Amino acid sequence: MIKSGVSIGVGSVIGAGAVVVKDVEPYSVVGGVPAKFIKYRFDKNIREMLLESKWWEIDSKIIASLSSYIDNPVKFINKLKKSI
């Protein structure tokens, strides 16, 4: 459940059954009642690179062509930069 007016950052993971009552930072994992920060999905440098890339605004065909790199964010970003 997400309270009205709460912002969920891109790439965040919300645990099942969580009650989110305050904003969630990008690429973070939260859970519980009320939801609490658990950890970041990536280190600060990778989070910054992903946010700077704005990959979610790029044509889905380009993203699909890079799907084999999705498990390695640094490679994904490097390939993405070459594709656009």
Backbone as a chain_set.jsonl record, in Angstrom:
{"seq": "MIKSGVSIGVGSVIGAGAVVVKDVEPYSVVGGVPAKFIKYRFDKNIREMLLESKWWEIDSKIIASLSSYIDNPVKFINKLKKSI", "coords": {"N": [[0.851, -1.164, 0.0], [0.58, 2.201, -0.843], [0.825, 5.352, 0.404], [-1.108, 8.235, -0.418], [0.361, 10.812, -2.349], [2.962, 10.116, -1.912], [6.222, 9.64, -3.194], [7.788, 7.355, -5.329], [10.949, 6.339, -6.019], [12.723, 5.838, -9.121], [13.523, 2.531, -10.128], [13.261, 1.403, -7.635], [12.521, -1.056, -5.091], [9.741, -2.39, -3.601], [8.764, -4.074, -0.805], [6.572, -6.925, -0.553], [3.374, -6.417, 0.813], [4.119, -4.165, 2.169], [3.717, -0.961, 3.736], [3.862, 2.063, 2.517], [4.731, 5.154, 3.615], [6.257, 7.377, 3.326], [8.45, 9.19, 1.062], [10.396, 7.262, -1.275], [13.703, 6.612, -2.026], [15.495, 6.584, -5.212], [16.402, 3.413, -6.591], [16.378, 1.969, -4.191], [15.627, -0.404, -1.585], [12.785, -1.16, 0.193], [10.724, -2.133, 2.974], [8.124, -3.525, 5.075], [5.911, -2.499, 7.816], [5.382, 0.435, 9.212], [6.851, 1.015, 5.943], [10.355, 0.641, 5.782], [13.681, 1.734, 5.052], [15.826, -0.661, 3.632], [18.083, -1.412, 2.069], [20.348, -0.233, -0.511], [20.104, -0.968, -3.972], [22.31, -0.816, -5.619], [25.734, 0.421, -5.627], [26.673, 3.849, -4.843], [27.892, 5.179, -7.088], [27.012, 3.657, -9.313], [24.239, 3.973, -9.063], [24.037, 6.737, -9.543], [24.988, 6.853, -12.211], [23.008, 5.342, -13.534], [20.725, 6.922, -13.047], [21.495, 9.286, -14.347], [21.587, 8.386, -16.971], [18.941, 8.139, -17.713], [17.478, 5.904, -18.653], [14.873, 4.927, -18.724], [13.473, 6.609, -20.333], [14.165, 6.083, -22.869], [13.731, 4.7, -26.142], [11.865, 1.723, -26.277], [12.663, -0.361, -27.941], [15.413, -0.075, -28.199], [16.199, -0.495, -25.555], [15.332, -3.163, -25.279], [17.095, -4.385, -27.056], [19.375, -4.337, -25.591], [19.028, -6.06, -23.544], [20.489, -8.322, -22.771], [22.48, -7.366, -21.201], [21.412, -6.572, -18.844], [21.824, -7.603, -16.312], [24.201, -6.56, -15.529], [24.825, -3.576, -14.588], [26.791, -1.579, -15.212], [27.944, -2.372, -17.679], [25.585, -2.332, -19.15], [24.919, 0.43, -19.135], [27.163, 1.483, -20.466], [26.916, 0.257, -23.013], [24.458, 1.304, -23.693], [25.032, 4.054, -23.952], [26.523, 3.961, -26.292], [24.59, 3.222, -28.078], [22.828, 5.275, -28.44]], "CA": [[0.0, 0.0, 0.0], [1.369, 3.425, -0.94], [0.043, 6.512, 0.827], [-1.274, 9.292, -1.413], [1.352, 11.875, -2.325], [4.302, 9.56, -1.72], [6.982, 9.453, -4.428], [8.607, 6.149, -5.377], [12.062, 6.571, -6.936], [12.941, 4.882, -10.199], [14.336, 1.368, -9.805], [13.08, 0.97, -6.245], [11.809, -2.304, -4.832], [8.872, -2.283, -2.433], [8.453, -5.413, -0.328], [5.16, -7.315, -0.533], [2.674, -6.103, 2.042], [4.658, -2.95, 2.791], [2.888, 0.243, 3.781], [4.812, 3.134, 2.242], [4.155, 6.4, 4.111], [7.122, 8.503, 2.973], [9.137, 9.024, -0.215], [11.4, 6.203, -1.395], [14.787, 7.045, -2.91], [15.756, 5.714, -6.358], [17.218, 2.2, -6.455], [16.442, 1.478, -2.823], [14.725, -1.49, -1.22], [12.079, -0.868, 1.436], [9.716, -3.118, 3.329], [7.603, -3.482, 6.429], [4.756, -1.671, 8.149], [5.503, 1.153, 7.945], [8.035, 0.647, 5.159], [11.635, 1.217, 6.199], [14.811, 1.498, 4.152], [16.577, -1.887, 3.912], [19.398, -1.273, 1.433], [20.364, 0.214, -1.897], [20.339, -2.064, -4.912], [23.63, -0.632, -6.216], [26.523, 1.439, -4.931], [26.322, 5.233, -5.202], [28.337, 5.507, -8.45], [26.127, 3.004, -10.274], [22.943, 4.655, -8.971], [24.162, 8.031, -10.226], [25.09, 6.599, -13.651], [21.697, 4.922, -14.015], [19.838, 8.085, -13.045], [21.955, 10.205, -15.387], [21.289, 7.815, -18.291], [17.493, 8.238, -17.961], [17.183, 4.76, -19.509], [13.422, 4.711, -18.791], [12.926, 7.506, -21.347], [14.712, 5.674, -24.167], [12.868, 3.815, -26.919], [11.844, 0.354, -25.746], [13.388, -1.261, -28.849], [16.834, 0.03, -27.837], [16.345, -1.182, -24.263], [15.203, -4.6, -25.538], [18.318, -4.863, -27.712], [20.443, -4.381, -24.579], [18.54, -6.878, -22.429], [21.494, -9.295, -22.326], [23.382, -6.682, -20.264], [20.602, -6.047, -17.745], [22.348, -8.062, -15.014], [25.446, -5.845, -15.267], [24.451, -2.191, -14.864], [27.865, -0.785, -15.822], [27.965, -2.744, -19.099], [24.336, -1.852, -19.726], [25.033, 1.87, -19.355], [28.172, 1.708, -21.514], [26.314, -0.128, -24.291], [23.383, 2.262, -23.951], [25.652, 5.279, -24.452], [26.945, 3.734, -27.677], [23.414, 2.961, -28.897], [21.987, 6.463, -28.669]], "C": [[0.905, 1.237, 0.0], [0.456, 4.606, -0.621], [0.014, 7.561, -0.28], [-0.2, 10.369, -1.233], [2.781, 11.404, -2.131], [4.946, 9.321, -3.078], [7.855, 8.209, -4.311], [9.682, 6.363, -6.435], [12.214, 5.466, -7.955], [13.846, 3.746, -9.712], [14.202, 0.866, -8.386], [12.329, -0.352, -6.19], [11.038, -2.118, -3.534], [8.476, -3.699, -2.038], [6.952, -5.673, -0.312], [4.554, -7.001, 0.831], [3.153, -4.856, 2.745], [3.632, -1.833, 2.76], [3.851, 1.426, 3.687], [4.161, 4.468, 2.612], [5.045, 7.614, 3.848], [7.89, 8.159, 1.702], [10.224, 7.946, -0.142], [12.439, 6.666, -2.411], [14.964, 6.08, -4.085], [16.682, 4.552, -5.995], [17.403, 1.739, -5.014], [15.429, 0.359, -2.636], [14.116, -1.123, 0.122], [11.068, -1.975, 1.712], [9.243, -2.909, 4.75], [6.405, -2.572, 6.574], [5.115, -0.83, 9.355], [6.807, 0.774, 7.242], [9.264, 1.394, 5.66], [12.693, 0.86, 5.158], [15.541, 0.228, 4.59], [17.994, -1.771, 3.354], [19.229, -0.616, 0.076], [20.652, -0.985, -2.778], [21.746, -2.026, -5.488], [24.403, 0.392, -5.408], [26.21, 2.82, -5.523], [26.702, 5.579, -6.636], [27.409, 4.906, -9.499], [24.745, 3.661, -10.246], [22.973, 5.983, -9.726], [24.228, 7.851, -11.746], [23.742, 6.198, -14.232], [20.727, 6.1, -14.08], [20.202, 9.067, -14.155], [21.582, 9.701, -16.782], [19.83, 7.994, -18.696], [17.026, 7.13, -18.909], [15.683, 4.542, -19.687], [12.75, 5.608, -19.824], [13.348, 7.105, -22.76], [13.77, 4.673, -24.831], [12.998, 2.365, -26.446], [12.582, -0.637, -26.645], [14.89, -1.239, -28.534], [17.075, -0.709, -26.524], [16.273, -2.693, -24.453], [16.466, -5.158, -26.175], [19.486, -4.99, -26.735], [20.088, -5.302, -23.411], [19.57, -7.905, -21.931], [22.484, -8.685, -21.325], [22.672, -6.231, -18.985], [21.115, -6.487, -16.37], [23.679, -7.413, -14.641], [25.219, -4.367, -15.593], [25.53, -1.345, -15.53], [27.961, -1.089, -17.317], [26.726, -2.212, -19.81], [24.441, -0.366, -20.067], [26.03, 2.177, -20.47], [27.613, 1.371, -22.899], [25.207, 0.858, -24.677], [23.945, 3.56, -24.532], [26.074, 5.149, -25.91], [25.759, 3.576, -28.624], [22.593, 4.207, -29.204], [22.803, 7.629, -29.197]], "O": [[1.876, 1.305, 0.754], [-0.553, 4.827, -1.291], [1.0, 7.749, -0.992], [0.105, 10.779, -0.113], [3.712, 12.207, -2.181], [4.288, 8.852, -4.007], [8.569, 8.028, -3.324], [9.37, 6.548, -7.611], [11.881, 4.309, -7.696], [14.808, 3.974, -8.98], [14.956, -0.013, -7.97], [11.603, -0.716, -7.115], [11.601, -1.739, -2.507], [7.916, -4.44, -2.847], [6.157, -4.761, -0.087], [5.151, -7.286, 1.869], [2.645, -4.517, 3.814], [2.787, -1.77, 1.868], [4.558, 1.748, 4.642], [3.168, 4.869, 2.006], [4.645, 8.748, 4.111], [7.974, 6.995, 1.31], [10.87, 7.747, 0.887], [12.094, 7.065, -3.523], [14.628, 4.901, -3.977], [17.613, 4.697, -5.203], [18.445, 1.191, -4.655], [14.499, 0.2, -3.426], [14.832, -0.814, 1.074], [10.617, -2.664, 0.797], [9.879, -2.204, 5.534], [5.939, -1.96, 5.613], [5.148, -1.367, 10.462], [7.743, 0.277, 7.869], [9.227, 2.596, 5.923], [12.612, -0.166, 4.483], [15.84, 0.055, 5.772], [18.974, -1.999, 4.063], [18.114, -0.462, -0.422], [21.36, -1.908, -2.376], [22.318, -3.068, -5.809], [23.831, 1.137, -4.611], [25.567, 2.933, -6.567], [25.915, 6.213, -7.339], [27.057, 5.576, -10.471], [24.146, 3.88, -11.299], [22.041, 6.308, -10.462], [23.598, 8.606, -12.487], [23.37, 6.664, -15.309], [19.994, 6.253, -15.057], [19.323, 9.613, -14.823], [21.293, 10.499, -17.673], [19.512, 8.0, -19.885], [16.273, 7.383, -19.849], [15.265, 4.015, -20.718], [11.585, 5.396, -20.16], [12.927, 7.727, -23.736], [13.097, 3.896, -24.154], [14.102, 1.859, -26.244], [13.076, -1.654, -26.158], [15.554, -2.274, -28.599], [18.042, -1.46, -26.397], [17.06, -3.43, -23.858], [16.869, -6.281, -25.871], [20.47, -5.672, -27.023], [20.787, -5.312, -22.397], [19.513, -8.312, -20.771], [23.238, -9.411, -20.677], [23.281, -5.577, -18.139], [20.863, -5.811, -15.373], [24.225, -7.679, -13.57], [25.398, -3.948, -16.737], [25.209, -0.474, -16.338], [28.049, -0.171, -18.132], [26.807, -1.706, -20.93], [24.086, 0.044, -21.172], [25.773, 3.03, -21.319], [27.82, 2.125, -23.85], [25.047, 1.197, -25.85], [23.398, 4.101, -25.492], [25.993, 6.111, -26.673], [25.897, 3.77, -29.832], [21.764, 4.203, -30.114], [22.257, 8.704, -29.444]]}, "num_chains": 1, "name": "protein.A"}
